[in-house]
């Protein structure tokens, strides 16, 4: 018997407010041309009153449960990847649990910034494979707009809010998560970080980033980890149908595809519509491509991301 964690359904949620580059130009010294040329971003969604990481996560989870055709009370594990929890504690995953009406299950958060969904997916897969869980909801959700410095045009134009989710179940067969590979290197903290926290400043802080350095590390690390994770399955880039990447920057997506010899048409791109939604970006892109019919059952997917820390990772999935 070969037990794999199979994706039964996907879902996503976005805040009601959609903000264009032209809208941002009224608030900060920037322009649509400047943002598009450097990032490929055209729109992002910004959370409003009553919209939090947990509410967005729960909405995405409900959609994934509907797509899977299962009830929330059949879930025994919730893992929420986020860098912007509703509170310092308890875990926002427990708020999602309550919002879904689940009385008892394992629920916790994972913090690995933009790589968070890959980390959460790997943890859930491990728990399913070992029998610690049977059915899981894995979510990436962020309200990054609330940790942005709106006076810093180099960062505030890059990010958006949203959530994406998948429902996993352990099944015998060839489909499911085939392999995951995770990395971290804390020596690069000063390249992408938030300048605050409960244990240091007692404040939330704001995102700080050295963009050119992050770009350089991202292209190398993402191409390397994708090759690594494929090699553990005996597959190569030629076997890949779709890459579902972290949506940080269109130039990073293009450069990574070229390094692997993949065509631009094989890369799922949503950064133009959602901007960088950190831990939410991979599941948001996945749900988009599943719902528009591009991703079909039986296809080979590679999911990848890199975030502050640095953390980075990838997963190979037979969908």
C-alpha positions as CSV (number, residue, x, y, z in Angstrom):
1,X,0.0,0.0,0.0
2,X,1.3,3.5,-0.9
3,X,-0.5,6.2,1.1
4,X,-0.5,9.6,-0.5
5,X,-2.1,12.9,0.6
6,X,-4.6,13.6,-2.1
7,X,-6.0,17.1,-2.8
8,X,-9.8,16.6,-2.7
9,X,-10.7,20.2,-3.2
10,X,-9.3,23.8,-3.4
11,X,-10.7,27.1,-2.4
12,X,-9.8,30.8,-2.0
13,X,-11.0,34.1,-0.6
14,X,-10.1,37.7,-1.3
15,X,-11.1,40.9,0.5
16,X,-13.9,43.0,-1.1
17,X,-11.7,46.0,-1.8
18,X,-9.7,45.7,-5.0
19,X,-6.9,48.3,-5.4
20,X,-5.3,49.2,-8.7
21,X,-1.9,50.7,-9.2
22,X,-3.6,54.0,-10.2
23,X,-5.4,53.9,-6.9
24,X,-2.1,53.5,-5.1
25,X,-0.5,56.4,-7.0
26,X,-3.0,58.7,-5.3
27,X,-1.6,57.6,-1.9
28,X,2.1,57.2,-2.5
29,X,4.7,58.5,-5.0
30,X,4.4,55.8,-7.7
31,X,2.7,55.0,-11.0
32,X,1.2,52.1,-12.8
33,X,4.0,52.1,-15.3
34,X,6.7,51.9,-12.6
35,X,5.0,49.1,-10.7
36,X,4.2,47.0,-13.8
37,X,7.7,47.3,-15.2
38,X,9.4,46.2,-12.0
39,X,6.9,43.6,-10.7
40,X,4.1,42.7,-13.1
41,X,1.6,43.7,-10.5
42,X,-1.6,45.6,-11.6
43,X,-4.1,44.9,-8.7
44,X,-4.2,43.7,-5.2
45,X,-7.0,43.2,-2.6
46,X,-6.8,45.0,0.7
47,X,-8.7,43.8,3.8
48,X,-11.3,46.1,5.2
49,X,-13.3,46.3,8.5
50,X,-14.3,42.9,9.7
51,X,-11.9,41.1,7.4
52,X,-9.1,39.4,9.1
53,X,-6.6,36.6,8.4
54,X,-8.9,34.1,10.2
55,X,-12.1,35.2,8.4
56,X,-10.4,35.0,5.0
57,X,-8.9,31.6,5.9
58,X,-12.3,30.2,7.0
59,X,-13.9,31.4,3.8
60,X,-11.2,29.8,1.7
61,X,-11.6,26.6,3.7
62,X,-15.4,26.5,3.2
63,X,-14.9,26.8,-0.5
64,X,-12.4,24.0,-0.5
65,X,-14.7,21.8,1.6
66,X,-17.5,22.5,-0.9
67,X,-15.3,21.6,-3.8
68,X,-14.3,18.4,-2.0
69,X,-17.9,17.6,-1.3
70,X,-17.3,16.8,2.4
71,X,-18.4,18.3,5.7
72,X,-16.2,20.3,8.0
73,X,-16.8,17.9,11.0
74,X,-15.0,15.1,9.1
75,X,-11.7,17.1,9.3
76,X,-9.3,16.2,12.1
77,X,-6.4,18.6,11.3
78,X,-6.2,22.3,10.4
79,X,-2.9,23.9,9.7
80,X,-2.9,27.6,8.9
81,X,0.2,29.2,7.4
82,X,0.4,32.9,8.1
83,X,2.8,35.7,9.1
84,X,-0.1,38.0,10.1
85,X,-2.3,36.1,12.7
86,X,-5.3,37.7,14.2
87,X,-3.7,37.7,17.6
88,X,-0.3,36.8,19.1
89,X,-2.1,33.8,20.6
90,X,-4.2,31.7,20.3
91,X,-3.3,30.3,16.9
92,X,-5.6,31.7,14.2
93,X,-6.2,28.1,13.1
94,X,-8.3,27.6,16.2
95,X,-10.4,30.6,15.2
96,X,-10.9,29.0,11.8
97,X,-11.9,25.8,13.6
98,X,-14.5,27.7,15.5
99,X,-15.8,29.5,12.4
100,X,-16.1,26.2,10.6
101,X,-18.1,24.7,13.5
102,X,-15.6,22.0,14.2
103,X,-15.8,21.0,17.9
104,X,-12.5,19.1,18.2
105,X,-9.5,18.7,15.9
106,X,-5.8,19.4,15.9
107,X,-5.4,23.1,14.9
108,X,-2.2,25.2,14.8
109,X,-0.4,27.9,12.8
110,X,2.9,27.7,10.9
111,X,5.1,30.7,10.4
112,X,7.4,30.6,7.5
113,X,6.2,33.8,5.7
114,X,5.9,33.3,1.9
115,X,7.0,29.6,2.2
116,X,4.5,29.0,4.9
117,X,2.0,27.1,2.7
118,X,4.7,24.7,1.6
119,X,5.8,24.1,5.1
120,X,2.2,23.6,6.3
121,X,1.6,21.2,3.4
122,X,4.7,19.2,4.2
123,X,3.7,18.9,7.9
124,X,0.1,17.8,7.0
125,X,1.4,15.3,4.5
126,X,3.7,13.8,7.2
127,X,0.9,13.6,9.7
128,X,-1.4,11.9,7.2
129,X,1.3,9.4,6.1
130,X,2.0,8.4,9.7
131,X,-1.6,8.1,10.6
132,X,-1.7,11.1,13.0
133,X,-4.4,12.6,10.8
134,X,-6.8,11.3,8.2
135,X,-8.2,14.4,6.6
136,X,-6.7,17.9,6.8
137,X,-7.4,21.5,5.7
138,X,-4.2,23.3,4.9
139,X,-4.6,27.1,4.5
140,X,-2.3,30.0,3.6
141,X,-3.9,33.3,4.6
142,X,-2.5,36.8,5.1
143,X,-3.5,40.4,5.8
144,X,-0.1,41.8,4.9
145,X,-1.5,45.3,4.3
146,X,-1.6,45.7,8.1
147,X,2.2,45.4,8.4
148,X,3.1,47.6,5.5
149,X,4.8,51.0,5.8
150,X,2.6,53.0,3.5
151,X,5.3,55.7,3.2
152,X,7.7,53.2,1.7
153,X,6.8,52.9,-2.0
154,X,9.4,50.1,-2.6
155,X,7.4,47.7,-0.4
156,X,3.8,48.9,0.0
157,X,3.1,48.4,-3.7
158,X,4.2,44.7,-3.7
159,X,1.7,43.1,-1.3
160,X,-1.9,42.2,-1.0
161,X,-4.3,40.2,1.2
162,X,-6.1,36.9,0.7
163,X,-6.4,33.2,1.5
164,X,-6.2,29.9,-0.3
165,X,-6.9,26.4,1.0
166,X,-6.8,22.7,0.1
167,X,-8.4,19.7,1.6
168,X,-6.2,16.6,1.9
169,X,-7.0,13.0,2.6
170,X,-4.8,10.0,2.8
171,X,-5.6,7.5,0.0
172,X,-3.9,4.5,-1.5
173,X,-2.8,5.0,-5.1
174,X,-0.5,7.0,-7.4
175,X,-2.2,10.4,-7.0
176,X,-1.3,12.9,-4.3
177,X,1.8,14.6,-2.8
178,X,4.8,12.7,-4.1
179,X,7.5,14.6,-2.3
180,X,8.3,17.8,-0.5
181,X,11.6,19.6,0.2
182,X,12.1,22.4,2.6
183,X,15.1,24.7,3.5
184,X,15.9,27.6,5.7
185,X,18.9,29.9,6.2
186,X,18.6,32.4,9.0
187,X,21.7,34.3,8.1
188,X,19.7,36.4,5.7
189,X,17.3,37.9,8.2
190,X,18.2,41.5,7.4
191,X,17.2,41.1,3.7
192,X,13.5,40.5,4.3
193,X,12.0,41.0,7.8
194,X,9.5,42.9,10.0
195,X,11.1,45.4,12.3
196,X,9.0,44.6,15.3
197,X,7.6,41.8,17.5
198,X,6.2,40.9,20.9
199,X,9.7,39.9,22.3
200,X,11.7,42.8,20.8
201,X,9.8,46.0,20.4
202,X,6.4,45.1,21.7
203,X,4.9,46.3,18.5
204,X,3.7,44.7,15.2
205,X,6.4,46.5,13.1
206,X,6.6,46.9,9.3
207,X,8.0,44.9,6.4
208,X,11.5,45.8,5.4
209,X,13.2,44.4,2.3
210,X,16.3,44.7,0.2
211,X,14.6,43.8,-3.1
212,X,17.6,43.2,-5.4
213,X,19.3,40.9,-2.9
214,X,16.0,38.9,-2.4
215,X,15.6,38.6,-6.1
216,X,19.1,37.1,-6.5
217,X,18.6,34.5,-3.8
218,X,15.1,33.7,-5.0
219,X,16.0,32.7,-8.5
220,X,18.9,30.5,-7.4
221,X,17.1,28.9,-4.5
222,X,13.8,28.2,-6.2
223,X,15.4,26.6,-9.3
224,X,17.6,24.5,-7.0
225,X,14.8,23.2,-4.7
226,X,12.6,22.4,-7.7
227,X,15.3,20.3,-9.2
228,X,15.9,18.6,-5.8
229,X,12.3,17.7,-5.1
230,X,11.8,16.4,-8.7
231,X,14.9,14.2,-8.3
232,X,13.5,12.5,-5.2
233,X,10.5,11.2,-7.3
234,X,12.6,10.2,-10.4
235,X,10.9,12.9,-12.4
236,X,12.5,15.7,-14.4
237,X,11.3,19.1,-15.6
238,X,10.1,17.5,-18.8
239,X,7.5,15.6,-16.8
240,X,6.0,18.7,-15.2
241,X,2.7,20.0,-16.5
242,X,2.3,23.0,-14.3
243,X,4.4,25.1,-11.9
244,X,2.4,26.9,-9.3
245,X,4.9,29.4,-7.8
246,X,4.9,31.9,-5.1
247,X,3.6,35.1,-6.7
248,X,6.2,37.6,-5.6
249,X,7.4,39.2,-8.9
250,X,6.8,38.4,-12.5
251,X,10.5,38.7,-13.3
252,X,11.3,36.0,-10.7
253,X,8.8,33.7,-12.2
254,X,10.3,34.2,-15.7
255,X,13.8,33.8,-14.5
256,X,13.0,30.6,-12.6
257,X,11.2,29.1,-15.6
258,X,14.2,29.8,-17.9
259,X,16.6,28.2,-15.4
260,X,14.5,25.0,-15.5
261,X,13.9,25.1,-19.3
262,X,10.2,25.4,-18.8
263,X,7.9,27.5,-21.1
264,X,6.2,30.6,-19.8
265,X,2.8,28.9,-20.6
266,X,3.5,26.2,-17.9
267,X,3.7,28.8,-15.1
268,X,0.5,29.7,-13.3
269,X,0.7,33.5,-12.9
270,X,-1.7,35.5,-10.7
271,X,0.7,38.2,-9.4
272,X,-0.8,40.7,-11.8
273,X,-4.2,40.3,-10.1
274,X,-3.3,39.5,-6.5
275,X,0.2,41.0,-5.9
276,X,2.3,39.1,-3.3
277,X,0.0,37.6,-0.7
278,X,2.8,35.8,1.1
279,X,1.7,32.4,2.4
280,X,-1.6,32.7,0.5
281,X,-0.1,33.1,-2.9
282,X,0.6,29.5,-3.8
283,X,-2.9,28.1,-2.8
284,X,-4.6,31.2,-4.4
285,X,-2.8,30.5,-7.7
286,X,-3.6,26.8,-7.4
287,X,-7.3,27.4,-6.8
288,X,-7.4,29.8,-9.7
289,X,-5.9,27.3,-12.2
290,X,-8.0,24.5,-10.9
291,X,-11.2,26.5,-11.3
292,X,-10.4,27.8,-14.7
293,X,-9.8,24.3,-16.0
294,X,-6.0,24.5,-16.7
295,X,-5.1,22.0,-14.0
296,X,-6.6,18.6,-14.6
297,X,-6.6,15.3,-12.6
298,X,-3.5,13.2,-13.2
299,X,-1.2,16.1,-14.1
300,X,2.1,16.7,-12.4
301,X,2.4,20.0,-10.5
302,X,5.3,21.6,-8.8
303,X,4.5,24.1,-6.1
304,X,7.4,26.4,-4.9
305,X,8.0,29.4,-2.7
306,X,10.7,31.4,-0.9
307,X,10.1,33.9,1.9
308,X,11.8,35.9,4.7
309,X,14.2,34.1,6.9
310,X,15.1,32.9,4.3
311,X,12.8,29.9,4.1
312,X,12.1,28.1,0.8
313,X,10.6,24.9,-0.4
314,X,8.8,22.9,-3.1
315,X,6.4,20.0,-3.5
316,X,5.6,17.6,-6.4
317,X,2.0,16.6,-6.7
318,X,0.2,14.3,-9.0
319,X,-3.1,16.1,-9.0
